[in-house]
Structures are given as structure tokens and as C-alpha cells.
Amino acid sequence: MFPINHKTIFVLDHTPYFGISSDNPIDFDVPKNRGYLPVPPICKSLWTCSVEAAVEYCRIVWDLFPEGKLVRFVVSDNTAHMLNTWAATQQNLTHLLNGLCLVGPVRRGAGGDVEGLVAAIEALAEPSPEQASRPTERHFQNRGRVICITSARDNDSIKNLKDIAHNTIVQINKKASMAPPPTTTDSASTTPPQPIIIHYCHIVIINVTPENAETRVTNQPLAEIAGGQIGVEVIVSRASALANLLGRLVLPHYKLATTTVTGIPMKEEQNASSSANYDVEIIHAADAHAGLRASQTAAEALESVVLRWWTPRGAEGGASGCCGALWRVTPADVASRPSACLVNFLLNGRSVTLEVPRKGGGRSASHVLAAQGGELWIGALGGRTPYDDPPALSEGAGGRVTDYRIKEFGALMQQNRLYPLRGAGANARARARLQRHTTYWPLTISSTLIFNLGSVLEPLTRLVVQETLTDEEVDTCRNVLLSLLAMESRHEFPTNQLPSNMRGKSVGRREEQWRQVWGELEALVRAHAAAPQHRALLRVLLDCRAHNNHQTDSDSRATVIRATTDSPLSPGATGNGSSGNSTSGNGSDVWAPRNVLDALLGAPRPARRPDFAGRMAAGTRIATLYPQLQQDVETPH
């Protein structure tokens, strides 16, 4: 029930060695003009670096875990100084900083970290308020962590610290096992609680050195000693990197993760009219990244997740858009100006939606930042949110921009909505209508000409898709065809209606465009030639093609139609103009709706063999095979 991070104890070395300089000058602006005296470099002491790093570690823990995660401080010089207890009233930065002020700077004198390490293990044996309130018959594991910030000479000194910790734990456990169980009167009295057995102790020894000093202490990974009762790891660090080290250690100690919020717009102090984008790193529980870590490797999971600032339209204040769990948030660098601006922005009742950056474009909201009750929270948005942008149809594979006829496709869907209509044949009529509309329907702008000519062909393309046509509408479509024929006879082409990439002024280019226009028109009218008015319009179109001065063979026309048709149900080759006239007498071959099945059934077949002569002579009677044989048999008799 009580994890290792339930109780953490810091041991700070307060010996004279920690009063020396860290040899890491502080960066600050100094005027270099004439008349200003140069300022010598100012460096922090090892003690100052240790205190700042440990306090920042506690700030992160107490910001994210107001209850249940306890931290105590032990300052070791001549004796061990306890700065706080396990009581909840002393688990805050104000009480801790007041105790550090009472300790004061490093003073001369003997002492070391041995007294502090022994006092820390003894404090670990003291039950916390949560542990003391549990009934005695319910057993629990008393586990904790000791972080000792010191400076040893070599690995032998580190080994002595391990031995001292081991012996202290053995003595405490022996004493705790021999103590009588507490009674009700003892728990109600003001006497100090009896020590409890330490089941596991994780000791982290951080060896701190100045910037340019050499050390004979080496890093040692986590190793279990005393039969797995103690785990010890040794980390060597420069004083200038101690704060970053503890900032990284707090993540695995409390199962935390970091998120870098990038692209935060902020006003500049010197130029309020302009804004710049900043990045802020925040710390929270690792469970907030559960949905993002599923597709990451183990190495990527250790890095900070980058989420982009995004305030979508329609987003309301607060975390109302998050329907899952919420986790507390604290900035990694609380003293930076971008972090302060982000915190103030959220505390004013605003919320921020975070999105996952995508290389291929598009947006997908993943988390939301908000403030409730004076605390910052982050929540994961499960599934698709209403703030997500729909996928763009104009973006193809590899980031290429496509030229799909998106608006026309939307109109096609509106014209062919399928409803559960009653009556016989309703579904068949709906499917037939959908087939007529999709038999010839180019998908892209670059694959068609007639749908790009605008007002020139708009009456015909708009009217021909109707199920029936009136005589006035047929005359309107006929006038469009005649105007096209007259325009072609004058060697003109309405290039001003086409996109710039489809225009051409050469004679060969113009002739090719006219062939494509007539081929597309025939394919379109054939697809909708189901009514008598449509068949009449198809005859007019075929007559116009027959009088076309630009006659080509059937292969070239089939190539043009096939090149301009993207629909899988496009009509096959129809031959030249003369063949169109020759087939106009056969009604079922000219204006019947064409699809893939019709093209296969209408393929040319070899001529039939001549009928059996005996069947032709017999008429309706049964034909007799080889009648001359029967006559030859009867003649001899």
C-alpha cells in the first residue's frame, strides 16, 4: 500500500568542504562602458547548489502530490539537524526554508555525512501519520528513499557509507522486532511512536564536486545488498549540473513525465506590438501520456513529449472538453518568464488545447490545459474531438496537392441521396439513377474539358443529367451543340474559360482539345440516354460529330474518351462520326445506357454458321438425317 516514494529523506552535507566555490560563474549583465569597474566572477558555493537543487525537487513533489508523498530534511555537520517531521503541517516550502535559514551558512569545524545518514535511516523507521493510523493487525511494507548529497574522496569512502547504512538498518529492525506492539493508550498519548521495521531502503548517493575538480569516485548503477533489503546507487555530478540531475531523478522516482508546450504566443516586454513564440516545459504524471506512448519506442518514451499550442474556435474555458482523468501540472522552470506567463494565463480562467505536431498536415487535439481550484491540470482528450480538423481532400500522398472536383462531388452526393422509400421498384430506380450519374463523372479537374468551360457548356451539362427533358430544354441543349460546331468551324476555342495549365494556342493543341470535347460530350449524353428526349439529343450530337471536319479513326477517338474518363463505368469506344450515323438506325446500340457489362456484351462476334439444310427443308416438322440411306435400302427390295 505504501510505495517507496511515500517517504523520502534528504541528507545535506554541511561540512566546511561545501563552503568552497563551485567554480561556475553566474551570468548577469554588467555595463562594459568606460567608468564602470569590472566585476569579478561570482560563483555559488557547493552548499548553495545543494540546497537549491533539493528545494526544487521538493517543490515539484509537493505541487503534484499535496498529500501522501512526504519529504524530510537532515542537515549533517557536527550533529544531525532535523528540519521537519512527517507531520502534514511541516510538509511545505515555507517551513523548510525557515529551517534552512536557522541552520545558516557553512561554518568551520569537524563533522561529516555519517551522522546525517544514520539520522535519516532512524527517521525512516518512524511511522508516518498514515502508517500510524492503520490497525496493528494489518501489516504493510515500510519502504522509503534516502538521497544523500555529499562529497567523498574515493570509492572506499562510498563503501563505508554503504556499510554504515546496512548496520544501522539491522540494528533498527532488531530493536523494532523486540518492541511490544502498541496499545490503544499508547497511541492516544503524546509519547513518540515506536520504530517500525524497514523492509526496503533505496539509497541514492550523489557525489558533488566543483566545476574543475577531479574526483576518484565513479558512477555505480543500482545494486541490491543485504539480501535485497537495501538498494544503493552512486551518481557523480558537478555542482552546476546538480539541479538538472535532481530534476531528472524526480521523474522515475514519482512516475512523472514532461511535456514541452511549443508555439506559445507571448508579447515582448520591450515591444508590446509584436509577439514571439516560446516553449514551456511542464511536469505531470506519466499516465497523461498513455495514449501517446503506445506508438513510441523505449528510447522515445524517456524524452519529453512535444505538444503544440492550439486554441481552436469554439473552445470554452475550463477542462469541460476532457471526459477522462485529470493530472496536476507544475512548470519545470518556475522562475522563467514564459512559465510565469503560462501559469497566469491559465489561472485567469482560460484553457489551452494541445495538439500533436504532424508532418503530413492536419490537426488532432490530444490534451487540454486548464486551471481549477487554483491548481493547474492536464487532461487527455480520448478519441476524436470536435476541435479536430477534418482531413483535407486536397492533400494527397506525400503532401502533394490534388485537383479533385470537391464541390462538384458534394453536389453529386446531394443529388443522389438514398432514402428508404416505399413502393415497388424504389430501390431499383435509386440504383439506376446513381449508375447514370456515375457512369461518366471525371474525378479531377485536369481530366476533363467540358466541365471546365463554364458558361459555354453549363446549360447542357446541367440539363442532361435530369431524368426527363422538355422540348424547350432539348432545344437549349441543341443550340449549345450548334454553337460549339460553329465555334470549331471558325477554328476558335474558349481557352479563357480553362485553367492556365490547360490552355494552348497551337493548331494541333486546339484540334486535340476539340476532339476531347466531342468525345466527352458523347460519353456524357450516352450515360443519360434513357428517355426519348435524351435519345433525340444524342442523335443531334452524333450528327454534329459526323459533320465535323476533323475526322479521325476510331482508335484515336477511343483514346481521347478513355483518357478523359476516370469513372470505372465509362463507356467504351463509339467509332467515328460515320459509324455513328450508320448505327443510328439501330436504336438499342445508340442510346442505350452503356456500362462495363454492355461493352462486353456488345463486343464484335464472328458471323454465325449457316443453318442446317435439313431443318430449313423440314420447316416445323422433325428433320430426318440422311434420308437417302433409307431410300437406297427400300429400292433393292
Phi, psi and omega in degrees: 000325181256111180284179181296323183281008175294324179227124178231137182233127175263134174245112182256126179283121182246027181282166181302334181298328181281002174271355181282167183285150176277354180060029177236097185298147178276133179274124174206157184284129179231127177299135181249016179284170178291140182102347178259130178284138177295139181264130178293156180297139180247127182234150174281156175275166177298326179294317179296318178297321180293316181295315181298317181294317181293321179294321178295323175300315180292323179300316180297317182294313184287333176292321184270334182230085179297336181224151172090343178243106187255142181227134176236156182237137175232123177256127188244119168225250174292324178226176179263126180253118177273121182271337179202174179241188178279359182294144183294333181290342180255008179262070178203163184288329181297312178295322181292316181292326175297320177294322178293326177294324178291328179293319178081183181287176181289134179243161179289149179146171181274177179136181181187191184270359183292315181298320180292322180293319178295318180294326179293319180291324176295323177292330178293331178283347177283133180288143175283166178304322178293321179288323181289334181278352180282146177298150183293333182283347179263114184275152178212163179267123177267103181233155181194178183228139177240122178250110184255115178259110185214188177216107182260161181283314184206186181291334178294323177294324177295321179295323177296322177296322177297316181295320179296318179297319180296312181296322180295318180294321179296316180294319181294317180294324178294318179292321181290327180287334180273347182286143178291152179295145182291147178256178181293323180290326180292320181291332180277342182279174181267008179292148180298146182291153178287148178293152178244163183291139175267113181276328179204141179225122177261115183252124177246112179258117180252114180268112185259135179225156173297175188294320186251012182271149177264150180223148178259008176270134181248158177292139179229124180292172181298125180229137180269132177231171179057044177067031180083008180277337182229135173241124185236134171225146183241132181231129177260131184214145170285155182296325181291336182260007184292321181295317178294325180296311179292330175294330176279325181290330182293337181292305178288334180296325184239017178055057180250169178214162180244148176230130177261112177274112185253156178075035180277118179283128180222146177283145178278146180291320183279331181228094185288344181282345181243161180225155178228160180263134181235165177242139179229130178263129180239155182240139181202181179294145182292341180295340179293341180258016184300320181287336181270332183285346185297328183259015182248157176277175181294325179291320179291331181293337179279344182271164179286138178279131181262120176237141185265140176295132180206124175246093183287161177290140179087359180282130180264162179291154181089181182259036182292335181284350181260121181257003182254206181285157177240145180231143179292154184229143173219143179289147179289322178241095187286342184270353183281151180293317177301322178294319179295321179294320179294318180296315179295324178298318181286323181291343178277011176093011180265160176231156183231131174265134181250140181237156178274123178296136180236137180286325184277006181092174182087162182229145179214111179289134183241324183220166176224137177252133180204167178239133177218130179065030180076010179236152180267139183226152173232138180227146179269133177271109182280134177071197181280133181257158178293351179271351182291138175285138176293154179298138182280126178288338182281354180257118181263196180293140179073018180078008180285145179270123180267166180241046178295149176276077189290312181296318179295326178292323175297319176295324178296320178294322179293326181284342185235046175287138181261124180242150176283076182281152177267164179106155181286135176081007181294316180293322180295320179294322179294318178293322179295320178296316179296323179293321179296320183286337183253000179298315174229105179209097181299138182277328186243159180290323184286350183261010181216152175247320187293332179273359177252355182278354172065238186293342181293315183247005185299320178298320182289312182294336179277325184272329187291339181278355178286155181290324178227154179233140173277171179295323178295320179292324176296319178296322178298315179294323179296320179296325177297316179295319180293323177294323176295318179296319178293322178295322179291324179294333177272006180059043178243158176210133183287071182290338180293345178274347186267159171298160185297327182282353181250004180276148177206136183255351181286157181294317179296321178294320181293319178296320178296322179293321178294320177298320179293321180297312180294323178295318178292321179298317179296319179296321180292314182291322178298323181296332183249013183278070179248344181249160179301323179294322177294323179292325175294320177295324178294324178296319178297318179296318180293326176294320178296320178291328179292325179273006180289133180283348182256071181276139177227171179286168184293332181293318181294321179294319178297324179294319181295313181295318182293326180288335183259010182241119178259346183286140180292345180254032181291150179289156179278191181292144182244001180082180181278187184293321181294320177295329176295320178292321181293332180269354181294340177285335179267101188297321185289346183259349186260306188249011175288145177300130183257134171218192183295319180295318179296323179295321179291319180290331181270011179292148181297140179236154178294154181296147181289152177289154178297145183292158181296129183296324179296321179293323179294323180284327183285334181072238181274350180279169178283128181284139180259131180278138177047065179292338181292335179293319178295324178292322179294328180287321182285334183295314180298328182280000000 
